[in-house]
Amino acid sequence: MRHQNFIDRDKLYGLLEGSAPTESHLNTILNKARQLHGLSLEEVATLLRVEDESAIGKILDTAKYCKDEIYGRRLVLFAPIYTGNACVNNCVYCGFRSDNKGLKRKVLTMDELEQETLHLLRMGHKRALLICGESPRNNADYMVEAIRRTYSARDEKGSTIRRINVELAPMSVDDFAKLKDEHIGTYVCFQETYDPVEYAQFHPAGTPKGDYLYRLTCMDRAMEGGINDVGLGVLFGLVDYRFEILALMEHAHHLEQDYGCGPHTVSFPRIEPAEGTPFSLPENIPHPVCDKDFMKIIAIIRIAMPYTGIIISTRERPEMRDALVRYGVSQISAASETNPGGYEENNSGAQFTLGDHRSLDQVISMMIDGGYIPSFCTGCYRKGRVGADFMDLAKPGLIKEYCKPNAMFTFREYLEDYASPETKAKGLALLTQLTRTFNKEELKRKVEGNLCKIGEGQRDLYF
């Protein structure tokens, strides 16, 4: 089945024309956003025309309010495992591009993949993102075996990866059904750019990724294959970021309308330098996004799509990541490597340059200092609270009764099993403070009971 293009290029660029909103108009939009029901495409376009510093400050404040109301102080942590950098595509911005002949290529064997997984487990990770270039060597059958091997790995403390998300090239409905059978969490695929004209310049014809429409409609096939949760994203720097934000909104609306559930997550990567890839150097990026605009667009998506998870990777510098968690980001990677085998040998080519080189323990220490709850929770996936069912709980605010306790339980596990002594002491003190914040006495007693059980050696407790 060949799906239709739902991106109206001329319409979206047309919405960007015009002047910035008056103060009164801006306040009306932001007051609506605080009701936590999201914004229309036209309202988002209006916010994207804002350039005044004080007006941007109001947008950031509104985003912080929405983030705190829905997510509280939780931050989900994960790490990627690159299974291979072989790729048949020739995307001009990517270190994995086929013309990059100087890149050392590698596709992990299952034994090597298990060692990468064990490395993450020994840090304390419980959530992994499997990712690779597009190649016959990384086909659906390979990924099925990789998912099984990743789930089966167990470290010396008995820890396992509890949820695998995947970031893979578009595939057929039948292949998506294979992934569904392996109990993946979220299927992630970036459109890179939604502009069909500019897309052709960055993704040469004759390669699988050169087919704009096939990539655009991959989430349709994923949902038809039974995938409950999908993750969208663009690569900022290719075209006008304002167009991309409106297109993301249109994509989310399309999924809501046709499949009953919008994206579970949206990712926000900016182009970073990559080995052997001149296009990725700062002076060659067509539409670079400065830090001020980057913070603005994170905040706009948070208030426009309030229940959608927002992901920031280790592409960004520590100070930028630490700031963005206040204004919308709800998931971050930590202690990442972007090349296959990178956690063990680090002798193959990477996809891009990292901006944040902190260890997992250092990131968690930062989070504790900010009063955030580091979360490795996978309870919703395993309880079946996914897709539309998750949103049915999230939108009336009911999901918080599960999320905060479950985050605290996984945090306590990390403190007991993997944290440095300093981080453990700070973390236990934070958990004591957080326990006092529960208003319902029965829930408070259950949380206290499970935290005690974890301290005594029990693991994997969740509501």
C-alpha positions as CSV (number, residue, x, y, z in Angstrom):
1,M,0.0,0.0,0.0
2,R,1.4,3.4,-1.0
3,H,0.3,6.1,1.5
4,Q,-0.3,9.7,0.6
5,N,1.8,12.8,1.4
6,F,0.2,14.7,4.2
7,I,2.7,17.6,4.2
8,D,1.5,20.7,2.3
9,R,4.8,22.6,1.8
10,D,3.3,25.8,0.5
11,K,0.8,26.0,3.3
12,L,3.4,25.5,6.0
13,Y,5.8,28.1,4.6
14,G,2.8,30.5,4.1
15,L,1.9,30.2,7.8
16,L,5.4,31.6,8.7
17,E,4.7,34.9,7.0
18,G,3.5,37.8,8.9
19,S,4.6,39.8,12.0
20,A,5.2,38.7,15.6
21,P,2.1,38.6,17.8
22,T,1.0,41.5,20.0
23,E,1.5,41.1,23.7
24,S,-2.2,40.4,24.1
25,H,-2.3,37.8,21.4
26,L,0.8,36.1,22.9
27,N,-0.7,36.0,26.3
28,T,-3.9,34.5,25.0
29,I,-2.0,31.6,23.3
30,L,0.1,31.0,26.4
31,N,-2.9,31.1,28.7
32,K,-4.5,28.4,26.5
33,A,-1.3,26.4,26.7
34,R,-1.5,26.3,30.5
35,Q,-4.7,24.4,30.2
36,L,-2.5,21.5,28.9
37,H,-4.6,20.7,25.9
38,G,-2.0,21.7,23.3
39,L,-2.1,24.3,20.5
40,S,-3.3,24.5,16.9
41,L,-1.0,24.7,14.0
42,E,-1.8,28.4,13.5
43,E,-1.0,29.1,17.1
44,V,2.3,27.4,16.9
45,A,3.1,29.3,13.7
46,T,2.4,32.5,15.7
47,L,4.8,31.6,18.4
48,L,7.5,30.7,15.9
49,R,7.4,34.3,14.7
50,V,8.4,35.6,18.2
51,E,11.9,37.1,18.4
52,D,11.7,39.5,21.3
53,E,13.7,38.3,24.3
54,S,11.0,39.0,26.9
55,A,8.4,37.3,24.8
56,I,10.6,34.2,24.5
57,G,11.0,34.3,28.2
58,K,7.2,34.0,28.6
59,I,7.2,31.0,26.3
60,L,9.9,29.4,28.3
61,D,8.1,30.0,31.6
62,T,4.9,28.5,30.1
63,A,6.9,25.4,28.9
64,K,8.4,25.0,32.4
65,Y,4.8,25.1,33.9
66,C,3.6,22.5,31.5
67,K,6.6,20.3,32.0
68,D,6.3,20.4,35.8
69,E,2.5,19.8,35.7
70,I,2.8,16.7,33.5
71,Y,6.2,15.2,34.2
72,G,7.1,16.6,37.6
73,R,10.8,16.2,38.3
74,R,11.3,12.9,36.5
75,L,13.9,12.5,33.8
76,V,14.1,9.2,31.9
77,L,17.6,7.9,31.1
78,F,18.8,5.6,28.3
79,A,21.8,4.9,26.1
80,P,22.2,3.9,22.5
81,I,23.8,0.7,21.2
82,Y,25.0,1.1,17.6
83,T,24.9,-2.3,16.0
84,G,26.5,-1.3,12.8
85,N,27.7,1.7,10.7
86,A,27.5,0.0,7.3
87,C,25.1,2.0,5.2
88,V,23.9,2.1,1.6
89,N,22.7,5.7,1.8
90,N,24.8,8.7,1.1
91,C,23.2,11.4,3.3
92,V,25.5,14.4,2.9
93,Y,25.5,15.3,6.7
94,C,26.1,11.8,8.1
95,G,29.4,10.1,9.0
96,F,28.0,6.8,8.0
97,R,27.3,7.9,4.4
98,S,28.5,5.4,1.7
99,D,30.9,7.8,0.1
100,N,32.8,8.2,3.4
101,K,35.5,5.8,2.3
102,G,37.8,6.6,5.3
103,L,35.3,5.4,7.9
104,K,36.1,2.1,9.5
105,R,33.0,0.0,9.1
106,K,31.7,-2.6,11.5
107,V,28.6,-4.7,12.1
108,L,28.5,-6.3,15.5
109,T,28.3,-10.0,15.9
110,M,25.8,-11.2,18.6
111,D,28.7,-11.9,21.0
112,E,30.0,-8.3,20.5
113,L,26.5,-7.0,21.0
114,E,26.2,-8.8,24.2
115,Q,29.4,-7.2,25.4
116,E,28.1,-3.8,24.6
117,T,24.9,-4.5,26.5
118,L,26.8,-5.7,29.5
119,H,28.9,-2.5,29.5
120,L,25.7,-0.5,29.7
121,L,24.3,-2.7,32.4
122,R,27.4,-2.3,34.5
123,M,27.0,1.4,34.4
124,G,23.4,1.0,35.7
125,H,21.4,1.5,32.5
126,K,18.1,-0.4,32.1
127,R,16.8,1.1,28.8
128,A,18.6,0.8,25.5
129,L,18.1,2.2,22.0
130,L,19.3,-0.1,19.2
131,I,20.4,1.9,16.2
132,C,22.3,1.2,12.9
133,G,22.9,2.4,9.4
134,E,20.7,1.1,6.6
135,S,22.3,-2.0,5.1
136,P,21.3,-5.6,4.0
137,R,23.6,-6.7,6.9
138,N,21.3,-4.9,9.4
139,N,18.0,-6.3,8.0
140,A,14.9,-7.1,10.1
141,D,16.0,-10.7,10.8
142,Y,19.4,-9.4,12.1
143,M,17.6,-6.9,14.3
144,V,15.2,-9.6,15.7
145,E,18.3,-11.6,16.8
146,A,19.9,-8.5,18.1
147,I,16.9,-7.6,20.2
148,R,16.7,-11.1,21.7
149,R,20.4,-11.1,22.5
150,T,20.2,-7.7,24.1
151,Y,17.3,-8.7,26.3
152,S,19.0,-11.9,27.3
153,A,22.2,-10.3,28.6
154,R,22.6,-10.3,32.4
155,D,25.4,-8.7,34.4
156,E,27.0,-9.9,37.6
157,K,24.3,-8.3,39.7
158,G,21.5,-9.9,37.8
159,S,20.5,-6.8,35.9
160,T,19.0,-6.9,32.5
161,I,17.9,-4.4,29.9
162,R,14.1,-4.0,30.6
163,R,13.1,-2.2,27.5
164,I,14.6,-1.8,24.0
165,N,13.6,1.0,21.7
166,V,14.8,0.9,18.1
167,E,15.9,3.6,15.6
168,L,15.9,1.9,12.3
169,A,15.3,2.6,8.6
170,P,11.7,2.4,7.3
171,M,10.5,-1.1,6.5
172,S,7.5,-3.1,5.4
173,V,4.4,-3.8,7.5
174,D,5.5,-7.4,7.8
175,D,8.9,-6.5,9.2
176,F,7.4,-4.1,11.6
177,A,5.2,-6.9,12.9
178,K,8.4,-8.9,13.5
179,L,9.7,-6.1,15.7
180,K,6.3,-6.0,17.6
181,D,6.6,-9.7,18.3
182,E,10.0,-9.0,20.0
183,H,8.4,-6.6,22.6
184,I,10.2,-3.4,21.5
185,G,9.1,-0.2,23.2
186,T,9.2,2.7,20.8
187,Y,10.0,2.7,17.1
188,V,12.0,5.8,16.2
189,C,12.7,7.2,12.7
190,F,13.7,10.8,11.8
191,Q,12.3,12.4,8.7
192,E,15.5,14.5,8.7
193,T,13.7,17.3,6.8
194,Y,10.0,17.4,5.9
195,D,10.7,19.8,3.0
196,P,10.3,17.5,-0.1
197,V,12.3,19.9,-2.3
198,E,15.3,20.3,0.0
199,Y,15.1,16.6,1.0
200,A,16.3,15.6,-2.5
201,Q,19.4,17.7,-2.1
202,F,20.5,16.0,1.1
203,H,19.5,12.4,0.2
204,P,20.7,11.5,-3.3
205,A,18.3,9.5,-5.5
206,G,19.1,5.9,-6.2
207,T,19.3,5.0,-2.5
208,P,16.5,3.8,-0.2
209,K,16.6,7.0,1.7
210,G,16.2,9.0,-1.5
211,D,12.5,8.1,-1.5
212,Y,10.9,11.0,0.5
213,L,7.4,9.5,0.6
214,Y,8.4,6.1,1.7
215,R,10.3,7.6,4.6
216,L,7.5,10.0,5.4
217,T,4.9,7.2,5.7
218,C,7.0,4.7,7.7
219,M,5.0,5.4,10.9
220,D,1.8,4.5,9.0
221,R,3.3,1.1,8.2
222,A,4.7,0.8,11.8
223,M,1.3,1.3,13.3
224,E,-0.3,-1.0,10.7
225,G,2.3,-3.6,11.8
226,G,1.2,-3.4,15.4
227,I,3.7,-0.9,16.8
228,N,2.0,1.1,19.6
229,D,4.5,3.9,20.2
230,V,6.5,5.8,17.6
231,G,9.1,8.5,17.9
232,L,9.4,11.4,15.4
233,G,12.3,13.7,14.7
234,V,14.1,16.1,12.3
235,L,17.7,17.0,11.9
236,F,17.9,20.8,12.6
237,G,20.2,22.7,10.4
238,L,19.0,21.5,7.0
239,V,16.1,23.9,6.4
240,D,14.2,26.7,8.2
241,Y,13.6,25.2,11.7
242,R,10.2,26.9,11.8
243,F,9.0,24.9,8.8
244,E,10.2,21.7,10.5
245,I,8.2,22.4,13.7
246,L,5.0,23.0,11.8
247,A,5.6,19.8,9.8
248,L,6.2,17.8,13.0
249,M,2.8,19.1,14.2
250,E,1.2,18.0,10.9
251,H,2.8,14.6,11.2
252,A,1.5,14.2,14.8
253,H,-2.0,15.3,13.7
254,H,-1.9,12.8,10.9
255,L,-1.1,9.9,13.3
256,E,-3.8,11.1,15.8
257,Q,-6.4,11.3,13.0
258,D,-5.6,8.1,11.2
259,Y,-4.4,5.8,14.0
260,G,-5.8,7.3,17.2
261,C,-2.5,8.2,18.8
262,G,0.2,10.7,18.1
263,P,4.0,10.3,18.7
264,H,5.2,8.9,22.0
265,T,8.4,11.0,21.6
266,V,10.0,13.7,19.5
267,S,13.7,14.0,19.2
268,F,15.7,17.3,18.6
269,P,19.1,16.6,17.1
270,R,21.2,19.5,15.6
271,I,23.8,18.7,13.0
272,E,27.2,18.0,14.6
273,P,30.6,17.5,12.9
274,A,31.3,14.0,11.7
275,E,34.5,12.4,10.6
276,G,35.0,12.6,6.8
277,T,31.9,14.7,6.3
278,P,32.6,18.3,5.3
279,F,28.9,19.2,5.0
280,S,28.6,18.8,8.8
281,L,31.2,21.5,9.6
282,P,29.6,24.6,11.2
283,E,30.5,26.9,8.3
284,N,28.7,24.5,5.8
285,I,25.4,24.0,7.6
286,P,22.6,25.6,5.5
287,H,20.3,26.8,8.3
288,P,22.2,26.6,11.7
289,V,20.0,26.8,14.8
290,C,21.5,29.0,17.5
291,D,21.0,28.2,21.2
292,K,18.4,30.8,21.7
293,D,16.2,29.5,18.9
294,F,16.9,25.9,20.0
295,M,15.5,26.6,23.5
296,K,12.5,28.4,22.0
297,I,11.5,25.5,19.8
298,I,11.9,22.9,22.5
299,A,9.6,25.1,24.7
300,I,7.1,25.5,21.8
301,I,6.8,21.8,21.2
302,R,6.4,21.2,25.0
303,I,3.4,23.5,25.2
304,A,2.0,22.5,21.8
305,M,2.3,18.7,22.4
306,P,2.3,18.6,26.2
307,Y,2.1,14.8,26.7
308,T,4.7,13.9,24.2
309,G,8.2,12.9,25.4
310,I,11.0,15.2,24.3
311,I,14.4,13.7,23.8
312,I,17.8,15.4,23.8
313,S,20.9,13.3,23.1
314,T,24.6,13.7,24.0
315,R,25.1,15.7,20.8
316,E,24.4,18.8,23.0
317,R,26.8,20.3,25.5
318,P,26.2,19.6,29.2
319,E,25.2,23.2,30.0
320,M,22.6,23.1,27.2
321,R,21.2,19.8,28.3
322,D,21.0,20.9,31.9
323,A,19.1,24.0,30.8
324,L,16.7,22.2,28.5
325,V,15.4,19.8,31.1
326,R,13.7,22.8,32.7
327,Y,11.8,23.8,29.6
328,G,10.5,20.6,28.1
329,V,13.0,17.8,27.8
330,S,11.8,14.6,29.5
331,Q,14.3,12.0,28.2
332,I,18.1,12.2,27.9
333,S,20.8,9.8,26.8
334,A,23.9,9.5,29.1
335,A,27.4,8.2,28.7
336,S,26.7,7.5,25.0
337,E,29.0,6.2,22.2
338,T,27.9,6.6,18.6
339,N,29.9,3.9,16.9
340,P,29.5,0.1,16.9
341,G,31.5,-1.5,19.6
342,G,32.2,1.9,21.1
343,Y,31.7,0.9,24.7
344,E,34.3,-1.9,24.5
345,E,36.9,-1.1,21.9
346,N,36.0,2.3,20.3
347,N,37.9,1.5,17.1
348,S,35.2,2.0,14.5
349,G,33.8,5.1,12.9
350,A,31.2,7.2,14.7
351,Q,28.1,8.8,13.3
352,F,28.8,12.3,14.8
353,T,30.8,14.1,17.4
354,L,29.5,14.1,21.0
355,G,29.0,17.2,23.1
356,D,28.5,15.6,26.5
357,H,31.1,13.2,27.7
358,R,30.0,12.9,31.3
359,S,29.6,9.4,32.8
360,L,26.2,8.2,33.8
361,D,27.0,8.7,37.5
362,Q,28.0,12.3,36.8
363,V,24.8,13.0,34.9
364,I,22.8,11.5,37.7
365,S,24.7,13.6,40.2
366,M,23.8,16.7,38.3
367,M,20.1,15.7,38.2
368,I,20.1,15.1,42.0
369,D,21.6,18.6,42.5
370,G,18.7,20.0,40.4
371,G,16.1,18.1,42.4
372,Y,15.3,15.8,39.5
373,I,14.4,12.1,39.8
374,P,16.6,9.9,37.5
375,S,14.2,7.3,36.0
376,F,15.0,4.0,34.4
377,C,11.3,3.1,34.6
378,T,9.7,0.6,32.1
379,G,6.6,-0.1,34.0
380,C,4.1,1.3,31.5
381,Y,5.5,-0.9,28.7
382,R,5.3,-4.0,30.7
383,K,1.9,-3.2,32.2
384,G,0.5,-2.5,28.7
385,R,0.1,1.2,29.2
386,V,1.2,2.1,25.7
387,G,-0.1,3.9,22.7
388,A,-3.6,5.3,23.0
389,D,-4.0,3.7,26.4
390,F,-1.1,5.6,27.8
391,M,-2.5,8.9,26.4
392,D,-5.9,8.1,28.0
393,L,-4.2,8.0,31.4
394,A,-1.8,10.9,30.7
395,K,-4.2,13.5,29.5
396,P,-6.4,13.5,32.7
397,G,-3.2,13.4,34.8
398,L,-3.7,9.8,36.1
399,I,-0.4,8.5,34.8
400,K,1.5,10.5,37.4
401,E,0.4,8.1,40.2
402,Y,2.4,5.4,38.4
403,C,5.3,7.4,37.0
404,K,6.7,9.1,40.1
405,P,6.8,6.0,42.3
406,N,8.2,3.9,39.5
407,A,10.9,6.4,38.8
408,M,11.8,6.4,42.5
409,F,12.0,2.6,42.6
410,T,14.4,2.4,39.7
411,F,16.4,5.3,41.1
412,R,16.8,3.4,44.4
413,E,18.0,0.4,42.5
414,Y,20.7,2.5,40.8
415,L,21.8,4.0,44.1
416,E,22.1,0.5,45.7
417,D,23.8,-1.2,42.8
418,Y,25.9,1.2,40.8
419,A,26.2,4.7,42.2
420,S,29.4,6.2,43.6
421,P,29.3,6.7,47.4
422,E,28.8,10.5,47.0
423,T,25.9,10.1,44.5
424,K,24.3,7.4,46.7
425,A,24.3,9.6,49.8
426,K,22.8,12.6,47.8
427,G,20.3,10.3,46.1
428,L,19.0,8.7,49.3
429,A,18.5,12.1,50.8
430,L,16.5,13.2,47.8
431,L,14.3,10.0,48.0
432,T,13.6,10.8,51.6
433,Q,12.4,14.3,50.6
434,L,10.3,13.0,47.7
435,T,8.6,10.4,49.8
436,R,7.2,13.2,52.0
437,T,5.5,14.9,49.0
438,F,2.8,12.2,48.5
439,N,-0.5,13.5,49.7
440,K,-2.3,10.1,49.7
441,E,-1.3,8.2,52.8
442,E,-2.0,4.7,51.2
443,L,0.2,5.5,48.2
444,K,2.9,7.0,50.5
445,R,3.0,3.8,52.5
446,K,3.3,1.6,49.4
447,V,6.1,3.8,48.1
448,E,7.9,3.6,51.4
449,G,7.4,-0.1,51.6
450,N,8.8,-0.7,48.1
451,L,11.8,1.5,48.7
452,C,12.6,-0.4,51.8
453,K,12.3,-3.7,49.9
454,I,14.7,-2.5,47.3
455,G,17.1,-1.4,50.0
456,E,16.9,-5.0,51.4
457,G,17.7,-6.5,48.0
458,Q,14.5,-6.9,46.0
459,R,14.5,-5.6,42.5
460,D,12.2,-4.7,39.6
461,L,9.2,-3.5,41.7
462,Y,6.7,-1.3,39.8
463,F,3.1,-0.3,39.8
